[in-house]
Amino acid sequence: PPVYDRAALALSDEERARLEAEGRKPHWRFRLEEKTILWNDLVRGESRIDCASLSDPVLIRADGTYLYTLPSVADDADLGVTHIIRGEDHVTNTAVQIQLFETLGHEAPVFGHHNLLTTASGEGLSKRLGHLSLSALRESGFEPMAVAALAVLVGTSESVRPVADLDALAALLDFSGISRAPAKFDEHELEALNARIVHELSFEQAAPRLEALGIDAGRAFWEAVRGNLARLPEAAQWLDVVTGPITPVIEDEAFCETAARLLPEGPLDAQSWSLWTGALKQETGRKGRALFMPLRLALTGRDHGPELAPLLPLIGRETVLARLAGKSV
């Protein structure tokens, strides 16, 4: 890379005066010692930068404002910062900052430079990818720990998996196990990880969040639908299916009439689905998809979703009969 040749150091007093008369104002650089800086990086291991290959960094702009380089070192020294963990795009800055720490009479912190995140296609993450901002991911219903776990564990020797909290995530992080290659932050992987976390939420964990979303549902509903959710807010869709109204899809009217006739008497419970489908199988000879899909379409209006056995008591006998008859309830 091009290196500043320190030409301003050779200016005569007359040349300085002429430049100042033209309204030019100086900026201030830190004169680097032309030596090799060595440090033991938590991720990269033994690292070195030859400062002769670097330009003297600007510390103060012509308008008198500071770049981050000197204030960050001064703050870290003042606050007693012991470790600096950041992206590997800052490796070169480390040599400069170590010299600044030494010049100010402070021991440099321990440094670790991790790999950078890219999109699944290899693009660098940037502000123009607004859909991957933390605020956008939050608004889309992603779990905080799904985002944190993927960001931390991808590109390491650890498998990407659900993690209970930040303390548990920190315990998994081994700097020596971080790959030097860029790590891909794949939205599809985030979706799958998020679904696993939602599936593991207990009713006690989910209840206050469901209530905050305006989803008034009990334990039986949560346990019936959670295994089919990719994101917690999707529970609202299944509450709509349970409470209605929905538009039933009647694929086989005669079969639905038979199903209505064989529906167990009395309130539906956990055993009703098994008894009902057993009776239907015996009378019609149907099994598998041919037996279950017409029932799912009639009762939920959809061709996929949670198991119908726990949904059936939530929908209720009268609503089940009405939907089998094609009524929107």
Backbone torsions as a table, in degrees:
resi	resn	phi	psi	omega
1	PRO	NA	152.4	178.5
2	PRO	-64.2	142.4	-178.4
3	VAL	-120.8	131.5	178.3
4	TYR	-59.0	132.1	-171.8
5	ASP	-89.4	7.9	178.5
6	ARG	60.9	31.3	-177.1
7	ALA	-59.8	-31.9	-177.0
8	ALA	-64.3	-22.9	179.3
9	LEU	-67.2	-21.6	-176.9
10	ALA	-93.3	1.1	-178.8
11	LEU	-64.7	138.2	174.6
12	SER	-81.4	167.4	178.1
13	ASP	-60.0	-37.9	179.2
14	GLU	-64.8	-41.9	179.5
15	GLU	-65.5	-39.1	177.0
16	ARG	-62.4	-46.5	-178.2
17	ALA	-61.6	-40.8	179.5
18	ARG	-64.2	-43.2	179.4
19	LEU	-64.5	-39.4	178.8
20	GLU	-67.6	-36.3	178.0
21	ALA	-65.6	-27.5	177.1
22	GLU	-79.6	-1.5	-179.8
23	GLY	91.2	4.6	179.1
24	ARG	-72.9	137.9	176.5
25	LYS	-119.0	145.8	-177.3
26	PRO	-79.8	152.6	161.8
27	HIS	-109.6	161.7	-171.3
28	TRP	-113.2	130.4	178.6
29	ARG	-111.3	157.9	172.4
30	PHE	-95.6	120.3	-177.9
31	ARG	-79.4	110.1	-177.9
32	LEU	-73.7	142.3	166.8
33	GLU	-73.7	134.1	-177.7
34	GLU	-82.3	76.2	-178.9
35	LYS	-139.1	168.4	178.4
36	THR	-91.2	127.7	177.5
37	ILE	-96.0	128.1	179.9
38	LEU	-115.0	141.2	171.2
39	TRP	-154.3	155.9	178.7
40	ASN	-95.8	99.7	-175.8
41	ASP	-77.6	136.0	-178.1
42	LEU	-59.7	-29.4	-177.8
43	VAL	-104.2	-45.9	-171.9
44	ARG	-87.9	-11.1	-176.7
45	GLY	76.6	-150.4	-179.2
46	GLU	-61.2	122.8	-175.5
47	SER	-129.4	152.2	-179.1
48	ARG	-149.2	144.1	174.6
49	ILE	-133.9	127.7	175.3
50	ASP	-84.1	109.6	-175.2
51	CYS	-68.1	-15.0	174.9
52	ALA	-65.8	-17.3	-179.8
53	SER	-90.7	2.3	-176.1
54	LEU	-112.6	149.0	170.8
55	SER	-77.6	146.7	173.3
56	ASP	-59.1	122.9	-174.5
57	PRO	-73.7	141.5	174.2
58	VAL	-72.6	127.8	177.6
59	LEU	-102.2	-37.7	-177.5
60	ILE	-129.0	127.3	179.9
61	ARG	-73.5	169.6	179.7
62	ALA	-61.7	-27.3	179.6
63	ASP	-86.1	5.1	176.6
64	GLY	90.8	-4.2	179.2
65	THR	-84.3	152.1	-176.9
66	TYR	-93.2	141.3	163.5
67	LEU	-75.7	168.9	-174.0
68	TYR	-69.1	-18.9	-168.3
69	THR	-56.7	-55.2	-178.1
70	LEU	-74.2	-46.7	179.3
71	PRO	-59.6	-35.8	-178.5
72	SER	-66.7	-40.4	177.9
73	VAL	-66.7	-43.9	179.8
74	ALA	-61.5	-43.2	179.1
75	ASP	-64.5	-44.8	-179.2
76	ASP	-61.7	-41.1	179.1
77	ALA	-66.4	-43.0	-178.0
78	ASP	-66.1	-37.1	-176.6
79	LEU	-87.5	-5.6	179.8
80	GLY	71.5	33.0	178.6
81	VAL	-62.8	130.4	-175.9
82	THR	-102.7	-27.4	-177.0
83	HIS	-136.1	137.8	175.1
84	ILE	-123.0	115.6	-179.2
85	ILE	-113.9	123.7	-177.0
86	ARG	-157.9	178.1	-177.4
87	GLY	-71.0	155.7	-175.6
88	GLU	-71.2	-7.8	174.3
89	ASP	-69.7	-7.2	178.8
90	HIS	-102.2	8.8	-175.8
91	VAL	-57.6	-45.9	-178.7
92	THR	-62.9	-38.1	178.6
93	ASN	-59.9	-28.4	-176.1
94	THR	-62.3	-41.1	179.2
95	ALA	-60.9	-43.2	178.3
96	VAL	-62.1	-45.5	-175.1
97	GLN	-70.5	-33.9	176.3
98	ILE	-62.9	-41.3	176.6
99	GLN	-62.9	-38.6	178.8
100	LEU	-65.5	-43.7	176.8
101	PHE	-56.2	-47.1	-177.9
102	GLU	-63.9	-40.4	-179.4
103	THR	-65.3	-34.3	178.9
104	LEU	-83.5	0.4	175.6
105	GLY	82.3	27.2	-179.1
106	HIS	-122.7	149.0	174.1
107	GLU	-75.0	134.9	-179.3
108	ALA	-70.3	146.1	175.8
109	PRO	-67.4	173.6	170.8
110	VAL	-79.4	135.7	-178.7
111	PHE	-112.1	147.2	172.5
112	GLY	-141.8	127.7	-177.9
113	HIS	-118.0	108.0	-176.3
114	HIS	-87.3	165.7	177.4
115	ASN	-65.9	162.7	-177.8
116	LEU	-96.9	152.0	176.3
117	LEU	-88.1	140.0	171.9
118	THR	-126.2	172.2	172.2
119	THR	-74.1	173.9	-179.6
120	ALA	-61.0	-27.9	-179.4
121	SER	-89.1	0.8	176.1
122	GLY	97.2	-0.2	177.2
123	GLU	-73.4	148.3	173.9
124	GLY	-68.8	142.0	176.6
125	LEU	-68.9	134.4	-178.7
126	SER	-146.1	169.1	-177.3
127	LYS	-63.7	-25.2	-179.7
128	ARG	-68.5	-19.2	175.7
129	LEU	-86.6	66.4	-173.9
130	GLY	-59.1	-28.9	-177.6
131	HIS	-68.8	-13.8	177.9
132	LEU	-104.2	10.5	174.9
133	SER	-72.5	156.8	-179.1
134	LEU	-60.4	-40.3	-179.0
135	SER	-65.6	-39.5	179.5
136	ALA	-68.4	-40.1	178.4
137	LEU	-65.2	-38.3	178.0
138	ARG	-64.4	-46.6	-179.1
139	GLU	-64.6	-25.9	179.7
140	SER	-81.6	-3.2	175.7
141	GLY	93.0	13.4	178.5
142	PHE	-76.6	143.5	178.5
143	GLU	-71.4	135.8	177.9
144	PRO	-53.6	-40.8	-177.2
145	MET	-74.0	-20.2	174.3
146	ALA	-70.1	-45.3	179.1
147	VAL	-64.3	-45.4	-178.2
148	ALA	-64.4	-45.3	-177.0
149	ALA	-64.5	-41.4	-179.9
150	LEU	-67.7	-44.0	-178.0
151	ALA	-62.6	-36.1	-176.2
152	VAL	-84.8	-42.4	-170.8
153	LEU	-87.5	-24.9	-179.8
154	VAL	-65.5	137.4	-179.3
155	GLY	79.9	16.8	175.5
156	THR	-121.6	177.1	178.5
157	SER	-76.5	-9.5	177.9
158	GLU	-85.2	145.7	174.8
159	SER	-74.7	146.2	176.5
160	VAL	-74.9	121.7	-174.9
161	ARG	-155.9	164.9	177.9
162	PRO	-61.9	140.5	178.7
163	VAL	-131.3	138.3	-171.7
164	ALA	-65.6	-43.9	-175.6
165	ASP	-158.7	179.1	-176.2
166	LEU	-66.1	-33.3	177.9
167	ASP	-63.3	-43.5	178.3
168	ALA	-65.2	-36.7	178.7
169	LEU	-67.2	-42.4	179.2
170	ALA	-61.3	-36.3	-178.9
171	ALA	-65.9	-23.6	-179.2
172	LEU	-83.9	-16.6	-171.6
173	LEU	-80.5	116.9	175.5
174	ASP	-119.4	112.0	-174.1
175	PHE	-59.8	-31.3	-179.6
176	SER	-71.3	-14.1	-179.7
177	GLY	-96.5	8.1	179.7
178	ILE	-87.3	128.7	179.9
179	SER	-68.6	151.3	175.5
180	ARG	-80.9	-19.6	-178.9
181	ALA	-77.2	151.1	176.6
182	PRO	-56.7	144.4	-180.0
183	ALA	-102.4	137.0	-176.2
184	LYS	-94.1	121.2	177.1
185	PHE	-90.4	95.0	-173.0
186	ASP	-93.7	122.1	-179.4
187	GLU	-61.0	-33.9	178.7
188	HIS	-67.1	-37.4	177.2
189	GLU	-67.4	-36.2	177.4
190	LEU	-64.8	-41.6	177.9
191	GLU	-58.8	-46.6	-177.9
192	ALA	-66.0	-41.3	179.4
193	LEU	-66.5	-40.9	179.3
194	ASN	-61.4	-43.0	179.8
195	ALA	-61.5	-40.8	179.8
196	ARG	-62.7	-38.9	179.8
197	ILE	-67.7	-43.2	179.2
198	VAL	-62.6	-41.0	-178.8
199	HIS	-62.1	-26.4	-177.4
200	GLU	-92.4	-2.8	-179.9
201	LEU	-70.2	129.2	174.5
202	SER	-74.9	165.3	177.6
203	PHE	-62.2	-36.9	179.7
204	GLU	-63.1	-35.6	177.7
205	GLN	-74.5	-37.3	-174.5
206	ALA	-82.4	-31.7	-170.6
207	ALA	-54.0	-51.9	-178.7
208	PRO	-64.3	-31.3	178.7
209	ARG	-73.6	-37.6	174.9
210	LEU	-62.5	-42.6	-179.8
211	GLU	-62.3	-40.7	179.0
212	ALA	-63.7	-27.8	178.0
213	LEU	-86.8	1.2	-178.8
214	GLY	78.7	20.9	-179.8
215	ILE	-101.0	102.2	-177.4
216	ASP	-90.3	93.9	-175.1
217	ALA	-141.7	151.6	-179.1
218	GLY	-98.6	-174.6	-177.4
219	ARG	-59.3	-43.5	-176.8
220	ALA	-61.4	-40.7	178.6
221	PHE	-64.5	-47.9	-178.2
222	TRP	-59.7	-45.5	-178.1
223	GLU	-68.1	-24.6	178.2
224	ALA	-75.9	-36.3	-170.3
225	VAL	-106.2	-18.9	-170.1
226	ARG	-59.7	-34.2	-179.2
227	GLY	-68.6	-7.8	-178.7
228	ASN	-110.7	6.5	-176.5
229	LEU	-98.6	137.7	169.7
230	ALA	-93.1	-30.1	178.2
231	ARG	-139.7	145.2	-174.8
232	LEU	-54.8	-43.6	-178.0
233	PRO	-60.3	-18.1	178.9
234	GLU	-65.2	-14.7	177.9
235	ALA	-59.0	-28.4	-179.7
236	ALA	-61.2	-35.8	-179.8
237	GLN	-63.7	-39.3	-177.3
238	TRP	-79.8	-25.0	172.1
239	LEU	-66.6	-37.2	176.2
240	ASP	-62.9	-37.8	178.9
241	VAL	-65.8	-40.8	-178.3
242	VAL	-69.6	-46.4	-172.8
243	THR	-90.2	-18.3	177.8
244	GLY	68.9	-176.2	-0.4
245	PRO	-79.5	149.7	172.0
246	ILE	-126.9	166.8	175.5
247	THR	-102.2	107.3	-179.3
248	PRO	-63.2	149.2	173.6
249	VAL	-107.3	110.5	-177.9
250	ILE	-96.0	103.3	-177.3
251	GLU	-85.3	-32.6	-177.9
252	ASP	-144.3	98.1	-173.7
253	GLU	-60.9	-41.6	-178.9
254	ALA	-65.2	-40.7	179.5
255	PHE	-65.4	-39.8	179.6
256	CYS	-66.1	-34.5	176.7
257	GLU	-65.7	-41.0	176.9
258	THR	-64.2	-41.6	179.3
259	ALA	-61.3	-40.0	179.2
260	ALA	-64.9	-39.2	-179.1
261	ARG	-66.9	-34.0	-175.7
262	LEU	-93.0	-1.6	179.5
263	LEU	-60.0	130.5	-177.9
264	PRO	-55.4	145.1	178.2
265	GLU	-73.1	157.7	175.0
266	GLY	79.9	-178.7	179.7
267	PRO	-60.0	140.7	179.7
268	LEU	-81.3	142.0	-179.2
269	ASP	-137.1	-167.1	-175.1
270	ALA	-63.0	-22.9	-178.7
271	GLN	-92.5	-11.9	-171.2
272	SER	-62.7	-43.0	-177.6
273	TRP	-59.6	-46.5	-178.9
274	SER	-63.3	-44.5	179.1
275	LEU	-63.8	-42.3	-176.5
276	TRP	-65.5	-52.1	-176.9
277	THR	-68.8	-29.3	175.8
278	GLY	-64.9	-42.5	178.7
279	ALA	-66.6	-39.5	179.1
280	LEU	-65.2	-41.1	180.0
281	LYS	-63.5	-41.6	-178.7
282	GLN	-66.4	-39.9	-176.3
283	GLU	-79.9	-37.0	-173.2
284	THR	-100.9	-17.6	-176.4
285	GLY	77.7	1.3	-179.9
286	ARG	-78.2	155.0	173.3
287	LYS	-155.5	169.2	178.5
288	GLY	60.2	-141.9	-176.0
289	ARG	-58.1	-39.2	-178.7
290	ALA	-62.8	-27.5	178.4
291	LEU	-85.9	-46.2	-169.5
292	PHE	-86.8	-34.1	-174.6
293	MET	-63.8	-43.4	177.7
294	PRO	-60.0	-34.5	178.6
295	LEU	-69.0	-43.8	179.6
296	ARG	-61.7	-45.8	-178.9
297	LEU	-62.2	-39.9	-178.4
298	ALA	-71.8	-39.3	-173.6
299	LEU	-85.2	-27.8	-177.3
300	THR	-120.8	-15.2	-176.3
301	GLY	74.9	8.6	-177.3
302	ARG	-131.1	157.9	-179.8
303	ASP	-98.0	9.4	177.4
304	HIS	-153.5	166.7	178.4
305	GLY	147.2	-169.4	-179.2
306	PRO	-61.7	162.7	174.8
307	GLU	-57.3	138.2	-176.8
308	LEU	-77.7	-21.9	-178.4
309	ALA	-57.0	-49.6	178.4
310	PRO	-78.0	-21.3	179.4
311	LEU	-74.2	-32.0	-173.4
312	LEU	-55.8	-49.4	179.2
313	PRO	-64.4	-29.7	180.0
314	LEU	-71.2	-36.0	178.5
315	ILE	-71.1	-40.5	177.2
316	GLY	91.5	150.0	-172.1
317	ARG	-61.5	-47.0	-176.5
318	GLU	-63.4	-40.3	179.4
319	THR	-69.0	-38.8	177.4
320	VAL	-58.7	-46.7	-180.0
321	LEU	-63.4	-40.3	-179.4
322	ALA	-65.3	-41.6	-179.0
323	ARG	-70.3	-35.4	175.2
324	LEU	-62.2	-26.7	178.4
325	ALA	-87.8	3.0	176.9
326	GLY	85.1	11.8	-178.9
327	LYS	-85.6	140.5	178.3
328	SER	-83.3	97.2	179.8
329	VAL	-133.7	NA	NA
